């Protein structure tokens, strides 16, 4: 699925300079602004814990918003642990919380997931081949820069 840079709010940036090396290919694909990258880094930081990844997986797969009790039972963890991790995910904007009487219900924020997709969704993109210029270059004997 091809996406226009403007449709997802990214800037198009030309990165090749006049003194670029022979192997250089202009990267004119959409790029996140510093502010967008910062906002997404907060989201990725919230996902940097296995329990929160499991919670997101559980809630993304659920057809309904789930109450804390059901989440606790499904995860097999103490309510205090679940509440802590849910609070982190809500704070990062990944989950929405709705209070209904004495129960809190959690659901995935679809817009937040779409924003994550601007960084991690490959869609149907094929593998990235070498550029035509790189294919002309003679192969190196040993790649030592990796």
C-alpha positions, -999 to +999 in steps of 0.1 A: +000+000+000+017+032-011+012+062+010+018+098+001+040+118+025+014+145+028-014+120+036+004+110+068+017+144+077+054+137+069+079+160+053+096+151+020+134+156+024+161+156-003+193+143+013+218+142-015+243+170-017+266+180-046+296+163-030+278+130-022+298+098-027+293+077-058+271+052-039+247+079-027+210+077-037+187+107-029+163+097-001+132+116-010+108+094+010+086+108+037+104+116+069+091+123+104+097+158+118+116+160+151+084+166+170+067+137+153+097+114+161+097+126+197+060+119+201+064+084+187+094+077+208+072+082+239+049+056+225+077+032+217+091+037+252+057+027+266+059-005+245+094-013+258+081-037+284+070-072+277+039-069+298+027-038+280+033-055+246+012-084+258-015-061+270-016-043+236-018-076+218-046-087+241-066-055+236-059-052+198-074-087+194-104-080+215-137-071+198-148-050+228-133-027+253-122-047+283-126-041+320-096-043+343-110-074+359-111-093+326-077-081+317-063-092+350-078-126+347-065-130+311-030-119+320-028-138+353-012-109+371-021-089+402-045-060+397-019-035+409+006-047+382-021-046+354-033-011+366+003+002+365+009-010+330-025+002+317-017+036+332+015+037+312-002+028+280-030+054+285-004+080+293+014+072+260-018+076+241-020+039+230-052+031+250-084+049+258-099+045+293-137+049+300-151+048+335-185+030+338-196+029+374-168+013+394-152-004+364-127+011+340-128-002+304-098+000+281-097+000+243-070+006+217-067+041+204-069+035+166-053+068+157-023+061+178-019+027+161-021+045+127+007+068+138+028+038+148+022+024+114+039+054+098+071+040+112+067+002+113+041-008+087+057-022+056+023-030+040+029-049+008+063-033+002+088-056-015+123-062-001+146-032-007+171-040-035+203-022-042+199+010-062+207+009-099+239+028-092+249+005-064+245-025-087+270-009-111+296-005-084+321-033-082+315-056-052+336-051-022+359-079-011+348-078+025+323-054+041+340-041+072+317-013+080+289-034+095 
